[in-house]
Amino acid sequence: MFVAFVPMGPGPQNRRAMCFSSTASFAASAILTGAGVLAFRAVRGPGWRALAMIPLIFAVQQFIEGWLWLGLNAPGPVNWLEPATRAYLVFAQMLWPIWVPFTMLGAEEDRGRRIWLRRIIGIGVVVAAYHGLAIFGNVPQASIEGHHVHYTLEYPWHARSAASMLYALATVFAVFISSVPRMWALGLALFASWALAAIFFPGNVISVWCYFAALISVVIIHLLQRSRSVVSGTPV
């Protein structure tokens, strides 16, 4: 998740490190599936369902990467490796900049903040479209280097740095716009998890950050449990 926080290197290609093994990815997927079930049990309004889906989306994303690990370690060619690579990158680079502000909009009641969140969703759509050109305009490559899966993509127009900043706006800043009590805790979890990974695991930010999804899911469950007695749902 939230790939665009990784610093972009020069040239048309950029490599991104992901998680550690197929076992780790499948284990994370199982844990996050359980967290998603708990999150949905805490939902008490339709406007919060998108937020409750975040752990389940994480679970699917990690499951796909588990299959990628198996394919990359296979002794011979694997015909589903390319679609699996694209599928993972769709989650990591295209879904989250739209989904995060969409979840904030669903739970937001303040009219002015809803207007801003709709604008940020628009920004997320632009970012997702740009990343989509890289994912589907060329063939992305996945390879194992050390204990990580690296993804190699070609980005058009040399606009990766701008896309990275807009990605951050959509996936983190949108959370702080929310007027929902304690929603800022989710924003802090998103930012703090990246910062810790960047400080203690430099060069492997995404490989570590994806495992902080469990922490983020705990925050989501807490928010949903606190809101279930007072939230009836706000239509998007």
C-alpha positions in Angstrom: 0.0 0.0 0.0 0.8 3.7 -0.4 3.7 3.1 -2.8 4.2 6.7 -3.8 6.0 7.7 -0.6 9.1 5.8 -1.8 11.7 8.3 -3.1 11.9 8.3 -6.9 15.2 7.6 -8.6 16.4 9.2 -11.8 15.6 7.8 -15.2 12.4 6.2 -16.6 12.5 3.2 -14.3 11.9 2.9 -10.6 12.2 -0.2 -8.4 10.2 -0.7 -5.3 10.8 -3.3 -2.6 8.0 -5.3 -1.2 7.5 -8.0 1.4 9.8 -10.8 2.6 8.5 -14.2 1.5 5.4 -16.1 0.3 4.8 -17.4 3.9 5.0 -13.9 5.3 2.6 -12.5 2.7 0.1 -15.4 3.1 0.3 -15.0 6.9 -0.4 -11.3 6.7 -3.3 -12.0 4.4 -4.9 -14.4 6.9 -4.4 -12.0 9.8 -5.8 -9.1 7.9 -8.8 -11.2 6.8 -9.6 -11.7 10.5 -9.2 -8.0 11.2 -11.6 -7.2 8.3 -14.2 -9.5 9.8 -13.9 -7.8 13.1 -14.1 -4.4 11.4 -17.4 -5.3 9.6 -18.9 -6.6 12.8 -18.3 -3.1 14.3 -20.0 -1.2 11.4 -23.2 0.5 12.4 -23.8 2.6 9.3 -23.4 2.3 5.6 -21.1 5.3 5.4 -18.5 3.4 7.3 -18.4 0.2 5.2 -15.7 1.5 2.9 -13.4 2.1 5.9 -14.2 -1.4 7.3 -13.1 -2.9 3.9 -9.5 -1.6 4.2 -8.2 -4.6 6.1 -9.8 -7.0 3.6 -8.3 -5.1 0.7 -4.9 -5.3 2.4 -5.6 -9.1 2.8 -6.2 -9.5 -1.0 -3.2 -7.4 -1.8 -0.9 -9.5 0.4 -2.4 -12.8 -1.0 -1.6 -11.7 -4.5 2.0 -11.0 -3.5 2.2 -14.4 -1.9 1.4 -15.9 -5.3 4.0 -13.6 -6.9 6.6 -15.1 -4.6 5.6 -18.6 -5.6 5.7 -17.7 -9.3 9.1 -16.0 -9.0 10.5 -19.0 -7.1 9.1 -21.5 -9.6 11.7 -23.6 -11.5 10.1 -22.7 -14.9 8.1 -20.0 -16.6 4.8 -19.1 -15.0 2.1 -17.8 -17.3 0.2 -15.9 -14.6 3.2 -13.9 -13.3 2.5 -10.9 -15.5 -1.2 -10.5 -14.6 -0.4 -11.1 -10.9 2.3 -8.4 -11.0 -0.2 -6.0 -12.6 -2.9 -6.9 -10.1 -0.6 -6.2 -7.2 0.4 -2.8 -8.6 -3.2 -1.9 -9.3 -3.9 -2.2 -5.5 -0.7 -0.5 -4.5 -0.6 2.4 -6.9 -4.1 2.9 -8.3 -6.7 1.8 -5.7 -5.4 3.5 -2.5 -5.3 7.2 -3.6 -9.0 6.9 -4.5 -10.2 4.5 -1.8 -8.7 6.4 1.2 -10.4 9.8 0.6 -13.6 7.9 -0.5 -13.7 6.2 3.0 -13.3 9.6 4.6 -16.1 11.0 2.5 -18.4 8.2 3.5 -18.1 8.9 7.2 -18.0 12.7 6.9 -21.0 14.9 7.9 -19.6 18.4 7.6 -20.6 19.8 4.2 -17.4 21.9 3.7 -15.1 19.0 4.4 -17.1 16.8 2.1 -16.5 19.2 -0.7 -12.7 19.1 -0.1 -12.8 15.3 0.1 -14.5 15.1 -3.2 -11.8 17.3 -4.7 -9.1 15.0 -3.2 -10.9 12.0 -4.7 -10.5 13.8 -8.1 -6.8 14.1 -7.4 -6.6 10.5 -6.5 -8.3 9.6 -9.8 -5.6 11.6 -11.7 -2.8 9.9 -9.8 -4.4 6.4 -10.4 -4.7 7.2 -14.1 -1.0 8.2 -14.3 0.1 5.0 -12.5 -2.2 3.1 -14.8 -0.3 4.3 -17.8 2.9 2.8 -16.3 1.2 -0.5 -15.3 -0.7 -1.1 -18.5 1.2 0.9 -21.0 4.3 -1.3 -20.7 5.0 -4.7 -19.1 5.9 -4.3 -15.4 8.7 -6.6 -14.2 8.8 -8.4 -10.9 12.0 -10.0 -9.6 13.4 -11.3 -6.3 16.5 -9.4 -5.1 17.7 -10.4 -1.7 14.7 -11.0 0.4 12.3 -8.7 -1.4 10.2 -8.5 -4.6 11.2 -5.6 -6.7 8.9 -4.0 -9.3 10.3 -2.2 -12.3 8.0 0.2 -14.2 8.4 2.8 -16.9 6.6 6.1 -16.1 5.6 8.6 -18.7 6.4 12.3 -18.8 8.9 12.2 -16.0 6.2 13.3 -13.6 6.8 10.6 -10.9 7.8 13.1 -8.2 4.6 15.2 -8.7 2.6 12.0 -8.7 4.3 10.9 -5.4 3.3 14.2 -3.7 -0.3 14.0 -4.9 -0.4 10.3 -3.8 0.6 11.4 -0.3 -2.1 14.1 -0.4 -4.8 11.6 -1.2 -3.7 8.8 1.1 -2.7 10.7 4.3 -3.8 14.3 4.2 -7.4 13.3 3.4 -7.5 11.5 6.7 -6.7 14.7 8.6 -9.5 16.5 6.9 -12.1 14.3 8.5 -14.1 15.8 11.4 -14.8 12.3 12.8 -13.6 12.1 16.4 -10.2 10.4 16.6 -9.9 9.8 12.9 -6.6 11.7 13.2 -5.3 8.5 14.9 -5.6 6.7 11.6 -3.7 9.5 9.8 -0.9 9.3 12.5 -0.8 5.5 12.0 -0.3 5.9 8.3 2.4 8.6 8.6 4.2 7.1 11.6 4.4 3.6 10.0 6.1 5.1 7.0 8.4 7.2 9.1 9.5 4.3 11.2 10.1 2.2 8.2 12.1 5.0 6.5 14.3 5.6 9.7 15.0 2.0 10.7 14.7 0.2 7.4 16.1 2.6 4.8 16.0 1.3 1.3 13.2 -1.2 2.2 10.4 1.1 3.2 7.6 -0.6 1.3 8.8 -4.1 2.3 8.3 -3.2 6.0 5.5 -0.7 5.6 3.1 -3.3 4.1 3.3 -5.2 7.4 2.2 -2.1 9.3 -1.2 -2.8 7.7 -2.0 -4.8 10.8 -1.5 -1.8 13.0 -3.6 0.4 10.8 -6.3 -2.2 10.8 -6.3 -2.2 14.7 -6.9 1.6 14.5 -9.7 1.2 12.1 -11.4 -1.4 14.3 -11.1 0.9 17.3 -12.6 3.8 15.3 -15.5 1.7 14.2 -16.2 0.3 17.7 -16.3 3.9 19.1 -18.6 5.1 16.4 -21.2 2.3 16.3 -23.3 3.8 19.0 -23.5 7.3 17.5 -23.1 6.9 13.7 -26.1 6.1 11.5 -24.1 6.5 8.3 -23.7 9.4 5.8 -24.4 8.8 2.2 -21.6 9.6 -0.2 
